[in-house]
């Protein structure tokens, strides 16, 4: 019987080679391993929290989510200009406060005529409005060896180290350094300087 010549509408199934399958599985494994490592790093040395209140505007906004590096201060001391997360007085029942460090241990701080002075030099790390309420800083204060002065960037709408119920923040009350903020309606996401 003669075979018919012409068009053949039956397609042959393509076979996937073992080498190609091995390469696909290796990429899937690499992606899953990377996600697992990132997850472990973020949750072992970092944490995510939200800003509460308007005290850090315009840098950070109420409700904005931030990532906190909890490990960095095991290696290094906090420094002026760092935005930190802390529990006032170490109170575990309080919400996390987010403020900027203005002065370090050993510094002398005072507010005179609406201006914050650190070691008799006007504070200029962040542009602050004239301070309406000096609080406990109307009198000169020398920070002890494990104390930091923290303030909000929106100084006249901030409960910070000027308040008697917060005062200077002890080093062991600082949870970590804010290093990244998520996008908000007012600004994009990015790293904190």
N, C-alpha and C positions, 0 to 999 in steps of 0.2 A: 504494500500500500504506500502510495506516495505521500510524502509529508507536504502539508500546505505551506506555501510560502506567503509572505505578506506581513501585515501588521499583527503584532502580538499584544493583546490588551492585559495580559497577566503580568504583573510586576513581580520581580523577585524581591523577597524581603532582604533588607540590608542588615548585615550582621555588625554588631558593635564589637569592636575588638577588646580583648581583655586589657590591653595597655591603656586604651581610652577610658575604660571603666575604672581602672586603678587610679588614673590621673584625676578623674571626677571625684572619686571618694577621698583622695588626698586633699583636694581643695575644700570639700565639705568638712573634713576633719579639721583642717587648718582654721577655717572660719569659726567653727564651734569652739575650738580650743582658745582662739583669740577672744571670743565673747566671754567664755568662762574666766579667763585670766583678768579681763577688764572688770567683770562683775566682782571677782574676789578682791581686786585692788581697790575699787571704789568703796566697797563696803567694809574693808578691813582698815584702810588708812583714811578713808573719807566718809563724808555723810552729806545728806541733802536736807536742807531745811528751808523755811520761808522767812522773809523779812516781815516783821510785824510793826506797823506804824510808818510814819513819814519822816522819821528822824534822820535817815540817810539820803534823802533826796538832795540833789538830782542823780547821785551815783546809783542808788538802789531804791526801789519803790515798794510800797506796801503790797504784800502778797507775792512778790517776786521770789522765785525759787533760786537758791544759791547752793553751790557745792563748797564744802569745807574740808580743808586738808587737816586732819587730826594728828598727823605724824610729824609735820615740820617742826613743831615746837619741842619735840623730844630731842631734836638735833641742834636747833638754833633757838635763841631767845627772841621774843617778839620785839619789833623795832617800831619807832615812830613812823606813822604813815600806813602801817598795816591795818587792814580792816579785819576785825576778829569777831568771833562768836563766843559768848561767855554766859555763865549763869551768875547773876549778881549774888555775892556772898556765898557762892557755891550751892545755892538753894536748888536741889534737884526737882522741886515741884514748880519752879518758875519756868516761863517760856524762855527760849534763847534770845539774848539781846545781840544786836549787830551794831558795832560802833567802830570808830577809827581811833587807833592809839595816837595820842598827842604828845605824851611825855613818858619817859622811861624811869626805872629806879634811880634814885639819887637826884633827879631833877627837882628844881624849885618851881612851883606853879602858883599863879595868882591871876585874878581878873580885876583889872583897874579900868574904869571909865569905858566899860564894854569891850575891852580888848584882853585876850588871853595872852599872858606872858609865860614863857618857858625859859627859866634861867635869865630873867630880865630882858629877853628878846621877844618881840611880838611873834606869835605863832603864824606861820605863813604856808604850811603844808597844803592846806585847802583854804580857799577863799571863804571866810566866815562873815556873816552879818554882824553888826554891832550886837554884843551879847546883852540882852535885857536883864537877865537874872544871873548874878554871879554865884548864888547858892553858897555852898561851903567854901568856895574859892575866893570869896571876898577877902579872906585872910590868907596870907602866904602859907603854902603847904609844901613840905619836903617829902617826896615819895620814898618809902622804905625800899629795902633791897629786893623785895618781890612784888612791888606794886606798880601799876600802870594807870595813867590818866587816860580815860576814853571819853570821846565826845561824838556827837552826831554831826554830820555835815550840815544838816538843817538845824543849826544850833539852838534857835529859839523855839523849836518844836521837838526837843529831844530830852529824854530822861537819861542822864549820863552821870559821869563822876562828880558833877556839880551838885547832884541830888544827895541828900543825906542818907537815903535808903540804899544808894548804890555806892557812892564814894569811890576811892581808888580801888581798882580791880586787882585782886591777888593773882599771881601767875598760875596757881593751881585751879583757879576758876575759869581760865581761858580754855575753851574746847578746841579751838583751832583757828586757822587763817582762812578767810574767804578767798578763793582763787578763781572762781568762775561764777557768772550769773547767767540764768536762763533769759530768754527773750521775754520782753514785756510789751505792752501796748505802746509804751513811751520810748523804749530803746531796744536795740537788738541784744543778742547774747554776746558775751565776751569775757575776757579775762580781767580780773581786778588787778590794778597796778600795785 
